[in-house]
Amino acid sequence: MSPDEAPISLAVADAALAERLGLPQGERATLVLRREAGRLVLAGDPRVYGKPLAVDFLAGKVAHRRQFGGGRGQLVAKACGLGKGVTPYIVDATAGLGRDAFVLASLGASVLLVERVAAIAALLEDGLARAAGDPEVGEIVARMRLAWADAGRELAATLAATDFPPQVIHLDPMFPHRDKSALVKKEMRLFRELAGDDADAPRLLEAALETATHRVVVKRPRKAPPIAGPAPQHMLEGKTSRYDLYVHRALKP
């Protein structure tokens, strides 16, 4: 059996974290959450998964995008309604590694990150904690709050518990790939092993539509069909992806 075909197991090196996440403690697993160079990382066989995965809001792609990404002219900002005099509250209900949420927060939005996978939520929590003390980025992550919950099942309850106004709900469901060869980036392979494909995307969209007060924004591959359910009223297309917009009412200054 090849590494790609082997059943995936996850363990946590730190006993306290393992207990908090409800995951087994240990090092002998396909993927392991552990501390490395002051960061919490998710690591696997580097031949299959590449470098350990961490959430880092201080360097790399996230920092470059913050500095040179195009501000409110970015597609995600336009889709979420960040315009002149308008800065809505945004729920990123499929937070993942927090990159879109960080972009939105860097543009002034308050963002609630909802993540259903315990290990990924732990990476987010660690990344936010490390960035909080930075003199420049700390102000941005102060506008980001994290909730570990399954948005498809618990979105309304999560928002009630956090007292966060859901003006805009942003969704980026994992789109199914046809085969393993499509997973070009090893980082994405590592992420997918835990997150899987979002087969419950229609239920997630339904929950978002029931909860958002102003609009729901869904990121899709450019040529992919919309999520099953009501048709989007508007679409914003980029080179490789697009945003489907479901609008309840206009966002106003």
Disulfide bonds with the S-S distance in Angstrom:
none
